[in-house]
Amino acid sequence: MALAAPAGERHALPVAMAADQLRWAGFEVLELGADTPAESLVALVVATPAPAAVVLSVASRDALRSASASIAAMRAASSVPVVLGVAR
């Protein structure tokens, strides 16, 4: 499973907290942190054999557009499920 915040999202703490919880639950987690470009997510998904999912974390409204672009790029490149977590 890969966790990241999309490009422009500077809040890395939600990603780190979710990654810790998933690790404690027994998942293998690739934690990419904040401000991750869509191209990096796609490259990771294509290079990783059958990742369970990609989780994106958004804490600011400004990053919603880049999260949408990241999701579109991932859907175009792979059938890996994408989960989006948004803080309100």
Residue pairs with C-beta under 8 A, 6 or more apart in sequence:
1 22
1 27
1 28
1 29
1 30
1 51
1 52
1 53
1 54
1 55
2 29
2 30
2 31
2 32
2 41
2 44
2 45
2 48
2 51
2 53
2 54
2 55
3 15
3 18
3 19
3 22
3 29
3 30
3 31
3 32
3 54
3 55
3 56
3 57
4 15
4 31
4 32
4 33
4 34
4 36
4 40
4 41
4 54
4 55
4 56
4 57
5 11
5 12
5 14
5 15
5 33
5 34
5 35
5 36
5 56
5 57
5 58
5 59
5 63
6 35
6 36
6 38
6 56
6 58
6 63
6 66
6 67
6 69
6 70
7 35
7 36
7 37
7 38
7 63
7 66
7 69
7 70
8 35
8 60
8 62
8 63
8 66
9 34
9 35
9 57
9 58
9 59
9 60
9 62
9 63
9 66
9 67
10 34
10 35
10 60
11 34
11 57
11 59
11 60
11 87
12 33
12 34
14 57
14 59
14 85
14 87
15 31
15 32
15 33
15 34
15 57
16 31
16 33
18 55
18 57
18 85
19 29
19 31
22 29
23 29
27 52
30 44
30 48
30 51
32 40
32 41
32 44
36 70
38 66
38 69
38 70
38 73
38 74
39 73
41 54
41 70
41 73
41 74
42 73
42 74
42 77
42 78
44 51
45 51
45 54
45 74
45 77
45 78
45 80
46 77
46 78
51 80
52 80
52 81
53 80
53 81
53 82
53 83
54 74
54 80
54 81
54 82
54 83
55 82
55 83
55 84
55 85
56 67
56 70
56 71
56 82
56 83
56 84
56 85
57 85
57 87
58 64
58 67
58 84
58 85
58 86
58 87
59 86
59 87
64 86
67 84
71 82
71 84
74 80
74 82
75 82
